[in-house]
Amino acid sequence: MPTKPTKPTNRRRPSKETSPTPPPKLPLPALLALATAVFITSLTETLPAGLLPAMSADLGVSESATGQTVTVYAIGTALTAIPLTAATAGWRRKRLLLTAMAGFAAANTVTAVSEAYLLTMAARFVAGVAAGLAWALLAGYARRMAPAHLQGKAIAIAMAGIPVALSLGVPAGTFLGEVVSWQVAFLAMTGLTVGLLAWIAALVPDHPGQESGGAGATAPHTLHALRVPGVTPVLFVTLVFVLAHTVLYTYIATFLDELGMGGSTDLVLLVFGAASLVSIWIVGALIHRRLRALTLASVLLVGVAAAVLAAFSDSPALVYVAVTLWGLGWGGAPTLLQTAAGDAADKAGAADAAQAMLVTLWNVAMAGGGVFGGVLLGLAGTSSFPWTILLLLVPVLLAVAAARRHGFPVRGGGGGR
């Protein structure tokens, strides 16, 4: 997701080498490489959601315990995003991106060959650490490749890897898991990552790192960003919105199995992801002028989807309707929240710190969603998931509605109504 922490008062001075001048048009091959990196990070994180039954059987643990493979990934990211981005702030951007993606190749390979639950969890933690580096780098990298008036579209193209992972990657991985084995799905991820390393090396322009006050300066940077008007509401919305989404998404295979739709998990995820692709296309086209309206619509659509699942889950047709609405609401959310955080903090020179905090809270929410969903699964069953989402979305909607001047403004800051 986001970029690196900055100094509280002034923007960091570039290192001795200046960044290449952005081309007048979007460098699509390079941006598509970043989108593929986003695809790999997103798919690595969410792939277990479609493979829980098979993974739990082979690893000899419950589905709830297997669901924690998503949680430990998110913990790895949450614990390391801020300190690692501070420690590597001076690294050249291509070198850092190659390092992060190599980490994914190693972690997915170990996950595929592991027969022990603890080793699998360790590999997933390492993948989360690699994600902390990647997410804190990718949005800023995309912005630096584009002229100022096209930076929003550049981020939208890079973030398109998320809905592609949901629409194609997770269903394809689920299908591979059912037809061959879940191990093959993870090995396929390794192969894709190796190909991406060559793509990055050949076609992605390099940029210098930035001078940093070091890891010890992280706390002042963070406190400064939190004092900037609009940053706190965006971070709150990120934390609770992602938590609401993750509670159900992590256990979607188990949820569908309880409805008698377990054999349709790959198709349901395909519908969800296709709707997410439509969502990110709409957001990419309108975010410069309509950030606030798009964010409100995003929350409302996910809320309506949860209400349909809560009241009409006995109808397969309405389950597909709900999943479509869910994808339409969720697909553009990463771009919306990332842009809102960057816009709110940019004028105060705190955009990098705000983005690093957004990455951290995003993954705290992912981890919390996996744990909370597992507790709900054990105590109340899958029927509790949609009602929980509805309860969580109430404060999210109120926070977006209240942040009219800063965070999700009516005018300026990346979009109005």
QUITATA-V685952 format. One record per residue. N is the residue number from 1. SS is DSSP state (hx for helix, st for strand, lp for the rest). PSI is psi in radians with two decimals (NA if undefined). D_FIRST is the distance of its C-alpha to the first C-alpha in Angstrom with 2 decimals. Layout:
# QUITATA-V685952
n:ss:psi:d_first
N:SS:PSI:D_FIRST
N:SS:PSI:D_FIRST
This chain:
# QUITATA-V685952
n:ss:psi:d_first
1:lp:-1.51:0.00
2:lp:-2.89:3.74
3:lp:-2.62:7.16
4:lp:2.67:10.38
5:lp:2.58:13.08
6:lp:3.04:15.99
7:lp:2.64:19.64
8:lp:-0.41:20.81
9:lp:-0.86:23.24
10:lp:2.71:22.59
11:lp:2.61:19.81
12:lp:2.48:19.92
13:lp:2.39:22.42
14:st:2.71:21.34
15:lp:3.09:22.87
16:lp:-0.62:26.18
17:lp:2.33:24.90
18:lp:2.72:23.53
19:lp:2.59:20.65
20:lp:2.51:22.00
21:lp:2.25:22.87
22:lp:2.46:20.61
23:st:2.77:22.79
24:lp:-0.37:24.27
25:lp:2.90:22.67
26:lp:2.28:19.32
27:lp:1.46:19.29
28:hx:-0.76:18.72
29:hx:-0.71:19.32
30:hx:-0.74:16.67
31:hx:-0.61:14.07
32:hx:-0.54:15.19
33:hx:-0.72:14.74
34:hx:-0.69:11.02
35:hx:-0.64:11.13
36:hx:-0.65:13.18
37:hx:-0.74:10.87
38:hx:-0.72:8.25
39:hx:-0.81:11.59
40:hx:-0.76:12.68
41:hx:-0.73:9.93
42:hx:-0.75:10.26
43:hx:-0.68:13.99
44:hx:-0.67:14.55
45:hx:-0.76:13.26
46:hx:-0.18:15.31
47:hx:-0.69:18.22
48:hx:-0.38:20.50
49:hx:-0.60:20.63
50:hx:-0.04:22.94
51:lp:0.17:24.81
52:hx:-0.85:25.70
53:hx:-0.81:29.47
54:hx:-0.74:29.94
55:hx:-0.77:27.77
56:hx:-0.64:29.55
57:hx:-0.77:32.91
58:hx:-0.57:32.42
59:hx:-0.15:30.96
60:lp:0.55:33.70
61:lp:2.97:31.67
62:lp:2.88:31.15
63:hx:-0.61:28.47
64:hx:-0.74:27.23
65:hx:-0.68:26.97
66:hx:-0.59:25.23
67:hx:-0.40:22.65
68:hx:-0.12:21.72
69:hx:-0.50:20.26
70:hx:-0.71:17.18
71:hx:-0.82:17.64
72:hx:-0.55:18.07
73:hx:-0.84:14.94
74:hx:-0.63:12.98
75:hx:-0.75:15.34
76:hx:-0.73:14.68
77:hx:-0.81:10.99
78:hx:-0.66:12.06
79:hx:-0.45:14.95
80:hx:-0.24:13.57
81:hx:-0.91:10.15
82:hx:-0.91:12.14
83:hx:-0.66:15.29
84:hx:-0.67:14.10
85:hx:-0.57:12.01
86:hx:-0.74:15.20
87:hx:-0.49:17.45
88:lp:0.27:16.01
89:lp:-0.55:15.54
90:lp:-0.12:18.68
91:lp:2.57:17.86
92:lp:2.54:17.87
93:hx:-0.71:14.58
94:hx:-0.73:16.09
95:hx:-0.74:17.61
96:hx:-0.73:14.49
97:hx:-0.73:12.71
98:hx:-0.69:16.05
99:hx:-0.79:16.36
100:hx:-0.76:13.16
101:hx:-0.56:14.24
102:hx:-0.61:17.77
103:hx:-0.68:16.78
104:hx:-0.73:15.72
105:hx:-0.77:19.07
106:hx:-0.80:21.01
107:hx:-0.73:19.57
108:hx:-0.57:20.06
109:hx:-0.79:23.51
110:hx:-0.72:24.54
111:hx:-0.72:23.44
112:hx:-0.65:25.57
113:hx:-0.16:28.64
114:lp:2.44:28.57
115:lp:0.06:31.35
116:lp:2.34:30.74
117:hx:-0.77:28.46
118:hx:-0.68:27.77
119:hx:-0.70:26.87
120:hx:-0.76:24.51
121:hx:-0.68:22.81
122:hx:-0.74:22.64
123:hx:-0.69:21.05
124:hx:-0.61:18.41
125:hx:-0.76:17.72
126:hx:-0.70:17.42
127:hx:-0.68:14.95
128:hx:-0.65:12.81
129:hx:-0.78:13.29
130:hx:-0.65:12.25
131:hx:-0.63:8.96
132:hx:-0.72:8.57
133:hx:-0.81:9.34
134:hx:-0.87:7.38
135:hx:-0.62:3.75
136:hx:-0.18:5.43
137:hx:-0.65:7.04
138:hx:-0.77:6.04
139:hx:-0.78:5.76
140:hx:-0.64:8.64
141:hx:-0.81:10.31
142:hx:-0.71:10.58
143:hx:-0.68:11.99
144:hx:-0.30:14.38
145:lp:-0.23:15.73
146:st:2.65:16.90
147:lp:2.78:19.66
148:hx:-0.74:18.98
149:hx:-0.16:20.22
150:hx:0.16:17.97
151:hx:-0.63:14.59
152:hx:-0.74:13.64
153:hx:-0.61:14.82
154:hx:-0.76:13.07
155:hx:-0.72:9.57
156:hx:-0.70:11.26
157:hx:-0.80:12.61
158:hx:-0.74:9.57
159:hx:-0.17:8.08
160:hx:-0.31:11.69
161:hx:-0.45:11.15
162:hx:-1.01:10.32
163:hx:-0.50:13.75
164:hx:-0.68:15.46
165:hx:-0.70:14.69
166:hx:-0.66:16.10
167:hx:-0.60:18.95
168:hx:-0.79:20.09
169:hx:-0.94:18.57
170:hx:-0.81:19.34
171:hx:-0.69:22.75
172:hx:-0.72:23.59
173:hx:-0.69:22.79
174:hx:-0.72:24.82
175:hx:-0.77:27.59
176:hx:-0.69:27.69
177:hx:-0.62:27.89
178:hx:-0.68:30.80
179:hx:-0.71:32.66
180:lp:-1.48:32.21
181:lp:2.76:30.27
182:hx:-0.46:26.85
183:hx:-0.67:27.07
184:hx:-0.63:27.25
185:hx:-0.75:23.99
186:hx:-0.63:22.20
187:hx:-0.61:24.31
188:hx:-0.63:23.31
189:hx:-0.70:19.66
190:hx:-0.80:21.00
191:hx:-0.74:22.94
192:hx:-0.69:20.09
193:hx:-0.69:18.04
194:hx:-0.75:21.18
195:hx:-0.68:21.56
196:hx:-0.63:18.06
197:hx:-0.72:18.91
198:hx:-0.68:21.94
199:hx:-0.82:20.15
200:hx:-0.81:17.75
201:hx:-0.61:20.82
202:hx:-0.65:22.87
203:hx:-0.21:20.91
204:lp:2.17:17.77
205:lp:2.60:18.97
206:lp:2.69:18.60
207:lp:2.57:17.73
208:lp:2.77:18.98
209:lp:-2.96:17.21
210:st:2.63:18.06
211:lp:2.55:20.67
212:lp:2.67:19.79
213:lp:-0.02:21.97
214:lp:2.98:20.99
215:hx:-0.52:19.66
216:hx:-0.33:22.48
217:hx:-0.01:21.19
218:hx:-0.80:18.01
219:hx:-0.85:19.92
220:hx:-0.70:21.44
221:hx:-0.78:18.21
222:hx:-0.80:16.78
223:hx:-0.66:20.10
224:hx:-0.79:20.23
225:hx:-0.67:16.96
226:hx:-0.42:18.31
227:hx:-0.18:21.48
228:lp:2.23:20.03
229:lp:2.31:21.16
230:lp:-0.41:18.63
231:hx:-0.81:15.83
232:hx:-0.82:17.41
233:hx:-0.63:17.87
234:hx:-0.73:14.30
235:hx:-0.68:13.29
236:hx:-0.80:16.30
237:hx:-0.73:15.52
238:hx:-0.87:12.05
239:hx:-0.87:13.93
240:hx:-0.62:16.89
241:hx:-0.80:15.60
242:hx:-0.66:13.33
243:hx:-0.81:16.39
244:hx:-0.80:18.69
245:hx:-0.78:16.93
246:hx:-0.55:16.68
247:hx:-0.76:20.32
248:hx:-0.72:21.59
249:hx:-0.65:19.14
250:lp:-0.59:19.55
251:lp:0.51:23.29
252:hx:-0.64:23.63
253:hx:-0.73:26.04
254:hx:-0.71:28.18
255:hx:-0.83:28.16
256:hx:-0.61:29.39
257:hx:-0.68:31.88
258:hx:-0.45:33.43
259:lp:0.00:33.91
260:lp:0.31:35.66
261:lp:0.38:32.88
262:hx:-0.57:31.61
263:hx:-0.14:32.72
264:hx:0.25:30.54
265:hx:-0.78:27.16
266:hx:-0.66:25.99
267:hx:-0.72:27.32
268:hx:-0.76:25.76
269:hx:-0.56:22.28
270:hx:-0.76:23.09
271:hx:-0.80:24.05
272:hx:-0.82:20.96
273:hx:-0.64:18.72
274:hx:-0.73:21.04
275:hx:-0.63:20.84
276:hx:-0.65:17.04
277:hx:-0.74:17.45
278:hx:-0.74:19.93
279:hx:-0.82:17.68
280:hx:-0.49:14.87
281:hx:-0.78:17.80
282:hx:-0.79:19.30
283:hx:-0.76:16.23
284:hx:-0.58:15.75
285:hx:-0.53:19.46
286:hx:-0.14:19.86
287:hx:-0.54:16.84
288:hx:-0.51:18.46
289:hx:-0.33:21.50
290:hx:0.67:20.78
291:hx:-0.78:17.59
292:hx:-0.86:19.75
293:hx:-0.69:21.80
294:hx:-0.65:18.99
295:hx:-0.78:17.34
296:hx:-0.76:20.85
297:hx:-0.65:21.52
298:hx:-0.85:18.42
299:hx:-0.76:19.61
300:hx:-0.71:23.19
301:hx:-0.74:22.71
302:hx:-0.65:21.12
303:hx:-0.76:23.99
304:hx:-0.70:26.60
305:hx:-0.76:25.36
306:hx:-0.68:25.72
307:hx:-0.71:29.14
308:hx:-0.75:30.31
309:hx:-0.60:29.33
310:hx:-0.67:31.09
311:hx:-0.45:34.25
312:hx:0.55:34.64
313:lp:-0.19:33.08
314:lp:-0.10:36.53
315:lp:1.93:36.19
316:hx:-0.66:34.16
317:hx:-0.75:34.11
318:hx:-0.46:32.58
319:hx:-0.73:30.00
320:hx:-0.64:28.84
321:hx:-0.80:28.95
322:hx:-0.73:26.82
323:hx:-0.62:24.22
324:hx:-0.81:24.17
325:hx:-0.68:23.65
326:hx:-0.83:20.90
327:hx:-0.70:19.00
328:hx:-0.62:19.78
329:hx:-0.64:18.43
330:hx:-0.55:15.25
331:lp:-0.76:14.10
332:lp:-0.03:12.92
333:hx:-0.78:11.65
334:hx:-0.76:7.82
335:hx:-0.74:8.76
336:hx:-0.84:11.42
337:hx:-0.68:9.90
338:hx:-0.76:7.22
339:hx:-0.72:10.32
340:hx:-0.76:12.62
341:hx:-0.78:11.17
342:hx:-0.75:11.19
343:hx:-0.71:14.59
344:hx:-0.67:16.05
345:hx:-0.22:15.54
346:hx:-0.78:15.96
347:lp:-0.40:19.75
348:lp:0.10:20.11
349:lp:0.43:18.29
350:lp:0.33:15.77
351:hx:-0.72:12.58
352:hx:-0.76:11.06
353:hx:-0.70:12.36
354:hx:-0.71:11.21
355:hx:-0.68:7.50
356:hx:-0.69:8.30
357:hx:-0.64:10.32
358:hx:-0.75:8.02
359:hx:-0.80:6.04
360:hx:-0.86:9.73
361:hx:-0.60:11.22
362:hx:-0.79:9.14
363:hx:-0.47:10.46
364:hx:-0.74:13.72
365:hx:-0.69:14.13
366:hx:-0.79:13.62
367:hx:-0.78:16.17
368:hx:-0.64:18.35
369:hx:-0.70:18.43
370:hx:-0.77:19.66
371:hx:-0.86:22.26
372:hx:-0.75:23.31
373:hx:-0.67:23.64
374:hx:-0.69:25.71
375:hx:-0.79:27.94
376:hx:-0.70:28.44
377:hx:-0.74:29.27
378:hx:-0.61:31.91
379:hx:-0.69:33.38
380:lp:-0.10:33.29
381:lp:3.04:32.24
382:lp:-0.37:29.75
383:lp:-0.30:31.47
384:hx:-0.28:29.93
385:hx:-0.91:26.34
386:hx:-0.69:26.65
387:hx:-0.64:28.56
388:hx:-0.72:26.00
389:hx:-0.78:23.27
390:hx:-0.77:25.68
391:hx:-0.71:26.36
392:hx:-0.53:22.76
393:hx:-0.30:22.06
394:hx:-0.93:24.99
395:hx:-0.49:23.47
396:hx:-0.85:20.20
397:hx:-0.73:22.37
398:hx:-0.69:24.47
399:hx:-0.74:21.66
400:hx:-0.77:20.35
401:hx:-0.64:24.00
402:hx:-0.44:24.86
403:lp:1.02:22.16
404:lp:-0.52:24.17
405:lp:-0.69:24.38
406:lp:2.47:21.06
407:lp:-1.17:17.67
408:lp:1.21:18.65
409:lp:2.74:21.61
410:lp:-0.70:24.42
411:lp:2.60:24.43
412:lp:-3.10:22.35
413:lp:0.55:18.91
414:lp:-0.04:17.43
415:lp:2.57:19.69
416:lp:-2.52:22.67
417:lp:NA:24.55
